[in-house]
């Protein structure tokens, strides 16, 4: 597109996948987005406008989780605490309640801003566990951390609505859902009811099936579309603080990652 806005190149719709690498000023991209909004490429126009908006305003964005203000112009550290016998990274290390709490305090002392507690493994091939069992693993550790260090921001990694309800009642501030609300859709309403933050992750299949030959036509496009759709669902449910996770390793080959 020229300085005056005339079309220089025109691409027609095709079933063939095509990637474009575009270089230009924000002003020019706004012109392009405006021009294509009048035809069948309106979906692309929305993506362009969203991307421009995120780029221009990202450093000005912040959100409050509990009593802590998170500003998007800096990085934060989430310390992972899996209270399971079979998790990928630390399975079995912190199944004991006292060891789990001690490790949480160690991570906080070393600079962690958030502690993410998981009571059910989501490694490839992991089997689901009973809701009651998952709650019994998490609550004593969560409660002890908050009793001793009440300012701690705790995230709980769960896909279950009943688990989310219970941990939010006990003071967790974030639900980290690897299914993005697809396993138990009511979990979004539970998060909204407690005014908690919500992490939406992309997964293809379930932990039991996700690495059984996952296939994509365009992995970036499909992950983007999934996350975009789930974010809209979360917004409609009334959740204000939403974060996304592309789900590295969850239903993806090494190349997809």
Phi and psi restraints in degrees (value plus and minus 20) as a CYANA .aco file:
   2 UNK   PHI    -104.5   -64.5
   2 UNK   PSI     156.0   196.0
   3 UNK   PHI     -75.5   -35.5
   3 UNK   PSI     -55.7   -15.7
   4 UNK   PHI    -107.3   -67.3
   4 UNK   PSI     -22.5    17.5
   5 UNK   PHI      75.6   115.6
   5 UNK   PSI     -15.2    24.8
   6 UNK   PHI     -91.7   -51.7
   6 UNK   PSI     129.2   169.2
   7 UNK   PHI     -93.6   -53.6
   7 UNK   PSI     112.6   152.6
   8 UNK   PHI    -126.0   -86.0
   8 UNK   PSI     -63.5   -23.5
   9 UNK   PHI    -146.4  -106.4
   9 UNK   PSI     126.2   166.2
  10 UNK   PHI    -151.2  -111.2
  10 UNK   PSI     105.8   145.8
  11 UNK   PHI    -124.9   -84.9
  11 UNK   PSI     110.2   150.2
  12 UNK   PHI    -113.1   -73.1
  12 UNK   PSI     134.9   174.9
  13 UNK   PHI     -82.1   -42.1
  13 UNK   PSI     122.1   162.1
  14 UNK   PHI    -168.4  -128.4
  14 UNK   PSI     131.8   171.8
  15 UNK   PHI     -95.9   -55.9
  15 UNK   PSI     -35.4     4.6
  16 UNK   PHI     -97.1   -57.1
  16 UNK   PSI     119.5   159.5
  17 UNK   PHI     -90.7   -50.7
  17 UNK   PSI     117.9   157.9
  18 UNK   PHI    -160.7  -120.7
  18 UNK   PSI     114.0   154.0
  19 UNK   PHI    -131.1   -91.1
  19 UNK   PSI     117.0   157.0
  20 UNK   PHI    -141.4  -101.4
  20 UNK   PSI     119.6   159.6
  21 UNK   PHI    -133.2   -93.2
  21 UNK   PSI      92.2   132.2
  22 UNK   PHI    -129.5   -89.5
  22 UNK   PSI     116.6   156.6
  23 UNK   PHI    -143.4  -103.4
  23 UNK   PSI     111.1   151.1
  24 UNK   PHI     157.1   197.1
  24 UNK   PSI     156.8   196.8
  25 UNK   PHI    -100.2   -60.2
  25 UNK   PSI     141.0   181.0
  26 UNK   PHI     -77.6   -37.6
  26 UNK   PSI     -59.4   -19.4
  27 UNK   PHI     -80.2   -40.2
  27 UNK   PSI     -62.2   -22.2
  28 UNK   PHI     -88.0   -48.0
  28 UNK   PSI     -58.7   -18.7
  29 UNK   PHI     -85.4   -45.4
  29 UNK   PSI     -54.2   -14.2
  30 UNK   PHI     -84.7   -44.7
  30 UNK   PSI     -59.1   -19.1
  31 UNK   PHI     -82.6   -42.6
  31 UNK   PSI     -65.4   -25.4
  32 UNK   PHI     -80.6   -40.6
  32 UNK   PSI     -66.8   -26.8
  33 UNK   PHI     -80.8   -40.8
  33 UNK   PSI     -59.0   -19.0
  34 UNK   PHI     -87.0   -47.0
  34 UNK   PSI     -58.0   -18.0
  35 UNK   PHI     -88.3   -48.3
  35 UNK   PSI     -61.1   -21.1
  36 UNK   PHI    -103.8   -63.8
  36 UNK   PSI     -25.5    14.5
  37 UNK   PHI     -91.7   -51.7
  37 UNK   PSI     -35.2     4.8
  38 UNK   PHI    -110.3   -70.3
  38 UNK   PSI     -21.6    18.4
  39 UNK   PHI    -143.9  -103.9
  39 UNK   PSI    -183.0  -143.0
  40 UNK   PHI     -91.0   -51.0
  40 UNK   PSI     -24.8    15.2
  41 UNK   PHI    -114.2   -74.2
  41 UNK   PSI       6.0    46.0
  42 UNK   PHI     -76.9   -36.9
  42 UNK   PSI     -52.2   -12.2
  43 UNK   PHI     -83.9   -43.9
  43 UNK   PSI     -59.4   -19.4
  44 UNK   PHI     -86.2   -46.2
  44 UNK   PSI     -57.6   -17.6
  45 UNK   PHI     -79.8   -39.8
  45 UNK   PSI     -64.2   -24.2
  46 UNK   PHI     -81.0   -41.0
  46 UNK   PSI     -62.3   -22.3
  47 UNK   PHI     -82.8   -42.8
  47 UNK   PSI     -62.1   -22.1
  48 UNK   PHI     -83.9   -43.9
  48 UNK   PSI     -67.1   -27.1
  49 UNK   PHI     -82.3   -42.3
  49 UNK   PSI     -61.4   -21.4
  50 UNK   PHI     -82.0   -42.0
  50 UNK   PSI     -64.8   -24.8
  51 UNK   PHI     -82.8   -42.8
  51 UNK   PSI     -63.3   -23.3
  52 UNK   PHI     -81.0   -41.0
  52 UNK   PSI     -64.9   -24.9
  53 UNK   PHI     -82.2   -42.2
  53 UNK   PSI     -64.7   -24.7
  54 UNK   PHI     -81.7   -41.7
  54 UNK   PSI     -62.6   -22.6
  55 UNK   PHI     -84.5   -44.5
  55 UNK   PSI     -64.1   -24.1
  56 UNK   PHI     -91.7   -51.7
  56 UNK   PSI     -53.0   -13.0
  57 UNK   PHI    -130.3   -90.3
  57 UNK   PSI     -20.4    19.6
  58 UNK   PHI     -76.9   -36.9
  58 UNK   PSI     -67.6   -27.6
  59 UNK   PHI     -88.7   -48.7
  59 UNK   PSI     -34.1     5.9
  60 UNK   PHI    -113.5   -73.5
  60 UNK   PSI     -26.7    13.3
  61 UNK   PHI    -104.8   -64.8
  61 UNK   PSI     124.3   164.3
  62 UNK   PHI    -171.5  -131.5
  62 UNK   PSI     145.7   185.7
  63 UNK   PHI    -168.0  -128.0
  63 UNK   PSI     131.7   171.7
  64 UNK   PHI    -125.3   -85.3
  64 UNK   PSI     104.5   144.5
  65 UNK   PHI    -138.2   -98.2
  65 UNK   PSI      95.9   135.9
  66 UNK   PHI      43.1    83.1
  66 UNK   PSI    -148.2  -108.2
  67 UNK   PHI    -120.1   -80.1
  67 UNK   PSI     -11.1    28.9
  68 UNK   PHI    -127.0   -87.0
  68 UNK   PSI     112.7   152.7
  69 UNK   PHI    -114.2   -74.2
  69 UNK   PSI     102.9   142.9
  70 UNK   PHI    -125.4   -85.4
  70 UNK   PSI      98.4   138.4
  71 UNK   PHI    -122.6   -82.6
  71 UNK   PSI     119.3   159.3
  72 UNK   PHI    -103.9   -63.9
  72 UNK   PSI     -16.0    24.0
  73 UNK   PHI    -114.8   -74.8
  73 UNK   PSI      -5.0    35.0
  74 UNK   PHI    -166.4  -126.4
  74 UNK   PSI     146.7   186.7
  75 UNK   PHI    -117.4   -77.4
  75 UNK   PSI     133.3   173.3
  76 UNK   PHI    -149.2  -109.2
  76 UNK   PSI     137.9   177.9
  77 UNK   PHI    -132.0   -92.0
  77 UNK   PSI     108.6   148.6
  78 UNK   PHI    -126.4   -86.4
  78 UNK   PSI     100.7   140.7
  79 UNK   PHI    -110.0   -70.0
  79 UNK   PSI     108.2   148.2
  80 UNK   PHI    -113.6   -73.6
  80 UNK   PSI     108.7   148.7
  81 UNK   PHI    -150.5  -110.5
  81 UNK   PSI      80.4   120.4
  82 UNK   PHI    -117.5   -77.5
  82 UNK   PSI      97.3   137.3
  83 UNK   PHI    -116.9   -76.9
  83 UNK   PSI      44.5    84.5
  84 UNK   PHI    -161.2  -121.2
  84 UNK   PSI     139.3   179.3
  85 UNK   PHI    -107.5   -67.5
  85 UNK   PSI     -28.9    11.1
  86 UNK   PHI    -157.9  -117.9
  86 UNK   PSI       0.7    40.7
  87 UNK   PHI     -90.9   -50.9
  87 UNK   PSI     139.1   179.1
  88 UNK   PHI     -81.9   -41.9
  88 UNK   PSI     -66.1   -26.1
  89 UNK   PHI    -116.2   -76.2
  89 UNK   PSI     -60.9   -20.9
  90 UNK   PHI    -154.5  -114.5
  90 UNK   PSI       6.0    46.0
  91 UNK   PHI     -76.4   -36.4
  91 UNK   PSI     108.4   148.4
  92 UNK   PHI      68.3   108.3
  92 UNK   PSI     -36.5     3.5
  93 UNK   PHI     -92.5   -52.5
  93 UNK   PSI     -53.7   -13.7
  94 UNK   PHI    -146.3  -106.3
  94 UNK   PSI       8.2    48.2
  95 UNK   PHI     -85.5   -45.5
  95 UNK   PSI     -51.1   -11.1
  96 UNK   PHI     -91.7   -51.7
  96 UNK   PSI     110.3   150.3
  97 UNK   PHI     -77.3   -37.3
  97 UNK   PSI     -66.3   -26.3
  98 UNK   PHI     -85.4   -45.4
  98 UNK   PSI     -59.3   -19.3
  99 UNK   PHI     -85.9   -45.9
  99 UNK   PSI     -57.4   -17.4
 100 UNK   PHI     -83.8   -43.8
 100 UNK   PSI     -66.6   -26.6
 101 UNK   PHI     -84.5   -44.5
 101 UNK   PSI     -63.1   -23.1
 102 UNK   PHI     -81.1   -41.1
 102 UNK   PSI     -59.7   -19.7
 103 UNK   PHI     -88.7   -48.7
 103 UNK   PSI     -57.3   -17.3
 104 UNK   PHI     -81.0   -41.0
 104 UNK   PSI     -65.0   -25.0
 105 UNK   PHI     -84.3   -44.3
 105 UNK   PSI     -58.1   -18.1
 106 UNK   PHI     -81.9   -41.9
 106 UNK   PSI     -64.5   -24.5
 107 UNK   PHI     -84.8   -44.8
 107 UNK   PSI     -59.7   -19.7
 108 UNK   PHI     -83.5   -43.5
 108 UNK   PSI     -63.0   -23.0
 109 UNK   PHI     -84.5   -44.5
 109 UNK   PSI     -48.5    -8.5
 110 UNK   PHI    -108.7   -68.7
 110 UNK   PSI     -18.5    21.5
 111 UNK   PHI      95.8   135.8
 111 UNK   PSI     -15.5    24.5
 112 UNK   PHI     -84.6   -44.6
 112 UNK   PSI     116.7   156.7
 113 UNK   PHI    -113.4   -73.4
 113 UNK   PSI     -45.0    -5.0
 114 UNK   PHI    -158.7  -118.7
 114 UNK   PSI     122.9   162.9
 115 UNK   PHI    -129.9   -89.9
 115 UNK   PSI     103.0   143.0
 116 UNK   PHI    -125.3   -85.3
 116 UNK   PSI      92.9   132.9
 117 UNK   PHI    -120.6   -80.6
 117 UNK   PSI     110.6   150.6
 118 UNK   PHI    -140.8  -100.8
 118 UNK   PSI     111.3   151.3
 119 UNK   PHI    -130.5   -90.5
 119 UNK   PSI     -19.0    21.0
 120 UNK   PHI    -160.8  -120.8
 120 UNK   PSI     107.2   147.2
 121 UNK   PHI     -88.3   -48.3
 121 UNK   PSI     122.1   162.1
 122 UNK   PHI    -142.0  -102.0
 122 UNK   PSI       2.7    42.7
 123 UNK   PHI     -85.6   -45.6
 123 UNK   PSI     139.8   179.8
 124 UNK   PHI     -74.9   -34.9
 124 UNK   PSI     107.0   147.0
 125 UNK   PHI      68.0   108.0
 125 UNK   PSI     -24.6    15.4
 126 UNK   PHI     -86.6   -46.6
 126 UNK   PSI     119.8   159.8
 127 UNK   PHI    -108.3   -68.3
 127 UNK   PSI     129.3   169.3
 128 UNK   PHI     -92.2   -52.2
 128 UNK   PSI     131.2   171.2
 129 UNK   PHI    -135.4   -95.4
 129 UNK   PSI     145.1   185.1
 130 UNK   PHI     -85.1   -45.1
 130 UNK   PSI     122.8   162.8
 131 UNK   PHI     -76.5   -36.5
 131 UNK   PSI     -66.1   -26.1
 132 UNK   PHI     -79.9   -39.9
 132 UNK   PSI     -61.1   -21.1
 133 UNK   PHI     -85.0   -45.0
 133 UNK   PSI     -62.0   -22.0
 134 UNK   PHI     -82.7   -42.7
 134 UNK   PSI     -63.6   -23.6
 135 UNK   PHI     -82.6   -42.6
 135 UNK   PSI     -61.8   -21.8
 136 UNK   PHI     -85.5   -45.5
 136 UNK   PSI     -47.6    -7.6
 137 UNK   PHI     -93.3   -53.3
 137 UNK   PSI     -61.7   -21.7
 138 UNK   PHI    -103.7   -63.7
 138 UNK   PSI     -68.1   -28.1
 139 UNK   PHI     -76.8   -36.8
 139 UNK   PSI     -67.5   -27.5
 140 UNK   PHI     -79.9   -39.9
 140 UNK   PSI     -57.4   -17.4
 141 UNK   PHI     -90.9   -50.9
 141 UNK   PSI     -66.4   -26.4
 142 UNK   PHI     -77.6   -37.6
 142 UNK   PSI     -67.0   -27.0
 143 UNK   PHI     -83.2   -43.2
 143 UNK   PSI     -62.8   -22.8
 144 UNK   PHI     -85.9   -45.9
 144 UNK   PSI     -60.4   -20.4
 145 UNK   PHI     -81.2   -41.2
 145 UNK   PSI     -66.8   -26.8
 146 UNK   PHI     -94.0   -54.0
 146 UNK   PSI     -48.5    -8.5
 147 UNK   PHI     -84.0   -44.0
 147 UNK   PSI     -62.3   -22.3
 148 UNK   PHI    -105.3   -65.3
 148 UNK   PSI     -54.0   -14.0
 149 UNK   PHI    -156.1  -116.1
 149 UNK   PSI      59.2    99.2
 150 UNK   PHI     -83.6   -43.6
 150 UNK   PSI     -37.0     3.0
 151 UNK   PHI    -104.2   -64.2
 151 UNK   PSI     -23.7    16.3
 152 UNK   PHI     -84.0   -44.0
 152 UNK   PSI     112.9   152.9
 153 UNK   PHI    -109.7   -69.7
 153 UNK   PSI      95.5   135.5
 154 UNK   PHI    -131.0   -91.0
 154 UNK   PSI     109.7   149.7
 155 UNK   PHI    -126.7   -86.7
 155 UNK   PSI     123.3   163.3
 156 UNK   PHI    -140.4  -100.4
 156 UNK   PSI     107.3   147.3
 157 UNK   PHI    -106.9   -66.9
 157 UNK   PSI      83.3   123.3
 158 UNK   PHI    -174.2  -134.2
 158 UNK   PSI     134.2   174.2
 159 UNK   PHI    -129.6   -89.6
 159 UNK   PSI     -21.9    18.1
 160 UNK   PHI    -117.1   -77.1
 160 UNK   PSI     112.3   152.3
 161 UNK   PHI     -82.9   -42.9
 161 UNK   PSI     -64.1   -24.1
 162 UNK   PHI     -87.1   -47.1
 162 UNK   PSI     -55.7   -15.7
 163 UNK   PHI     -86.6   -46.6
 163 UNK   PSI     -64.2   -24.2
 164 UNK   PHI     -78.9   -38.9
 164 UNK   PSI     -64.0   -24.0
 165 UNK   PHI     -77.5   -37.5
 165 UNK   PSI     -66.9   -26.9
 166 UNK   PHI     -89.0   -49.0
 166 UNK   PSI     -65.3   -25.3
 167 UNK   PHI     -90.3   -50.3
 167 UNK   PSI     -52.2   -12.2
 168 UNK   PHI     -89.4   -49.4
 168 UNK   PSI     -54.6   -14.6
 169 UNK   PHI     -82.4   -42.4
 169 UNK   PSI     -53.0   -13.0
 170 UNK   PHI    -109.1   -69.1
 170 UNK   PSI     -17.2    22.8
 171 UNK   PHI      94.1   134.1
 171 UNK   PSI     -19.6    20.4
 172 UNK   PHI     -83.9   -43.9
 172 UNK   PSI     129.2   169.2
 173 UNK   PHI    -134.6   -94.6
 173 UNK   PSI     -31.2     8.8
 174 UNK   PHI    -157.5  -117.5
 174 UNK   PSI     118.1   158.1
 175 UNK   PHI    -129.6   -89.6
 175 UNK   PSI     104.2   144.2
 176 UNK   PHI    -125.7   -85.7
 176 UNK   PSI      80.9   120.9
 177 UNK   PHI    -128.0   -88.0
 177 UNK   PSI      88.4   128.4
 178 UNK   PHI     -86.5   -46.5
 178 UNK   PSI     -37.1     2.9
 179 UNK   PHI    -114.2   -74.2
 179 UNK   PSI     -26.1    13.9
 180 UNK   PHI      40.6    80.6
 180 UNK   PSI       8.8    48.8
 181 UNK   PHI      63.9   103.9
 181 UNK   PSI      -8.6    31.4
 182 UNK   PHI    -109.3   -69.3
 182 UNK   PSI     -42.6    -2.6
 183 UNK   PHI     -97.4   -57.4
 183 UNK   PSI     -65.5   -25.5
 184 UNK   PHI    -156.8  -116.8
 184 UNK   PSI      70.9   110.9
 185 UNK   PHI     -75.7   -35.7
 185 UNK   PSI     -48.9    -8.9
 186 UNK   PHI     -85.9   -45.9
 186 UNK   PSI     -31.9     8.1
 187 UNK   PHI     -81.9   -41.9
 187 UNK   PSI     -49.7    -9.7
 188 UNK   PHI     -85.5   -45.5
 188 UNK   PSI     -61.6   -21.6
 189 UNK   PHI     -85.1   -45.1
 189 UNK   PSI     -55.2   -15.2
 190 UNK   PHI     -84.6   -44.6
 190 UNK   PSI     -64.3   -24.3
 191 UNK   PHI     -82.0   -42.0
 191 UNK   PSI     -64.4   -24.4
 192 UNK   PHI     -83.9   -43.9
 192 UNK   PSI     -60.1   -20.1
 193 UNK   PHI     -80.1   -40.1
 193 UNK   PSI     -54.8   -14.8
 194 UNK   PHI    -114.0   -74.0
 194 UNK   PSI     -15.6    24.4
 195 UNK   PHI      34.4    74.4
 195 UNK   PSI      21.3    61.3
 196 UNK   PHI    -116.3   -76.3
 196 UNK   PSI     146.5   186.5
 197 UNK   PHI    -106.3   -66.3
 197 UNK   PSI     139.0   179.0
 198 UNK   PHI    -158.1  -118.1
 198 UNK   PSI     107.5   147.5
 199 UNK   PHI    -123.3   -83.3
 199 UNK   PSI     102.6   142.6
 200 UNK   PHI    -124.8   -84.8
 200 UNK   PSI     100.7   140.7
 201 UNK   PHI    -131.5   -91.5
 201 UNK   PSI     130.8   170.8
 202 UNK   PHI    -109.6   -69.6
 202 UNK   PSI     114.5   154.5
 203 UNK   PHI    -161.2  -121.2
 203 UNK   PSI     123.5   163.5
 204 UNK   PHI    -129.1   -89.1
 204 UNK   PSI      88.1   128.1
 205 UNK   PHI      70.2   110.2
 205 UNK   PSI    -166.8  -126.8
 206 UNK   PHI    -148.3  -108.3
 206 UNK   PSI     147.3   187.3
 207 UNK   PHI     -74.5   -34.5
 207 UNK   PSI     -48.4    -8.4
 208 UNK   PHI     -92.6   -52.6
 208 UNK   PSI     -49.6    -9.6
 209 UNK   PHI    -140.5  -100.5
 209 UNK   PSI     -29.4    10.6
 210 UNK   PHI     -83.5   -43.5
 210 UNK   PSI     -46.7    -6.7
 211 UNK   PHI    -120.4   -80.4
 211 UNK   PSI      -5.6    34.4
 212 UNK   PHI    -105.3   -65.3
 212 UNK   PSI      56.1    96.1
 213 UNK   PHI      38.0    78.0
 213 UNK   PSI      40.7    80.7
 214 UNK   PHI     -86.9   -46.9
 214 UNK   PSI     120.7   160.7
 215 UNK   PHI    -152.3  -112.3
 215 UNK   PSI     115.9   155.9
 216 UNK   PHI    -150.2  -110.2
 216 UNK   PSI     127.3   167.3
 217 UNK   PHI     -99.1   -59.1
 217 UNK   PSI     -61.5   -21.5
 218 UNK   PHI    -168.9  -128.9
 218 UNK   PSI      79.3   119.3
 219 UNK   PHI     -81.6   -41.6
 219 UNK   PSI     -59.6   -19.6
 220 UNK   PHI     -85.4   -45.4
 220 UNK   PSI     -65.0   -25.0
 221 UNK   PHI     -83.2   -43.2
 221 UNK   PSI     -64.1   -24.1
 222 UNK   PHI     -89.2   -49.2
 222 UNK   PSI     -60.5   -20.5
 223 UNK   PHI     -86.0   -46.0
 223 UNK   PSI     -62.6   -22.6
 224 UNK   PHI     -78.2   -38.2
 224 UNK   PSI     -69.4   -29.4
 225 UNK   PHI     -83.0   -43.0
 225 UNK   PSI     -60.6   -20.6
 226 UNK   PHI     -80.9   -40.9
 226 UNK   PSI     -70.8   -30.8
 227 UNK   PHI     -84.2   -44.2
 227 UNK   PSI     -60.2   -20.2
 228 UNK   PHI     -81.2   -41.2
 228 UNK   PSI     -65.1   -25.1
 229 UNK   PHI     -84.2   -44.2
 229 UNK   PSI     -62.2   -22.2
 230 UNK   PHI     -89.9   -49.9
 230 UNK   PSI     -54.8   -14.8
 231 UNK   PHI     -81.9   -41.9
 231 UNK   PSI     -63.0   -23.0
 232 UNK   PHI     -82.1   -42.1
 232 UNK   PSI     -57.9   -17.9
 233 UNK   PHI     -83.5   -43.5
 233 UNK   PSI     -63.2   -23.2
 234 UNK   PHI     -85.3   -45.3
 234 UNK   PSI     -60.9   -20.9
 235 UNK   PHI     -82.4   -42.4
 235 UNK   PSI     -62.8   -22.8
 236 UNK   PHI     -83.9   -43.9
 236 UNK   PSI     -49.4    -9.4
 237 UNK   PHI     -96.8   -56.8
 237 UNK   PSI     -33.4     6.6
 238 UNK   PHI      83.2   123.2
 238 UNK   PSI      -4.8    35.2
 239 UNK   PHI    -104.8   -64.8
 239 UNK   PSI     111.1   151.1
 240 UNK   PHI    -114.1   -74.1
 240 UNK   PSI     -62.4   -22.4
 241 UNK   PHI    -121.5   -81.5
 241 UNK   PSI      87.4   127.4
 242 UNK   PHI    -144.8  -104.8
 242 UNK   PSI     112.5   152.5
 243 UNK   PHI    -144.1  -104.1
 243 UNK   PSI     131.1   171.1
 244 UNK   PHI    -140.2  -100.2
 244 UNK   PSI     130.9   170.9
 245 UNK   PHI    -155.6  -115.6
 245 UNK   PSI     100.1   140.1
 246 UNK   PHI     -88.1   -48.1
 246 UNK   PSI     -29.6    10.4
 247 UNK   PHI      54.7    94.7
 247 UNK   PSI      31.3    71.3
 248 UNK   PHI     -75.7   -35.7
 248 UNK   PSI     106.4   146.4
 249 UNK   PHI      66.0   106.0
 249 UNK   PSI     -23.7    16.3
 250 UNK   PHI    -124.2   -84.2
 250 UNK   PSI      70.6   110.6
 251 UNK   PHI      56.3    96.3
 251 UNK   PSI      21.9    61.9
 252 UNK   PHI    -166.5  -126.5
 252 UNK   PSI     123.8   163.8
 253 UNK   PHI     -98.6   -58.6
 253 UNK   PSI     153.6   193.6
 254 UNK   PHI     -79.2   -39.2
 254 UNK   PSI     -59.9   -19.9
 255 UNK   PHI     -85.1   -45.1
 255 UNK   PSI     -61.5   -21.5
 256 UNK   PHI     -80.6   -40.6
 256 UNK   PSI     -61.4   -21.4
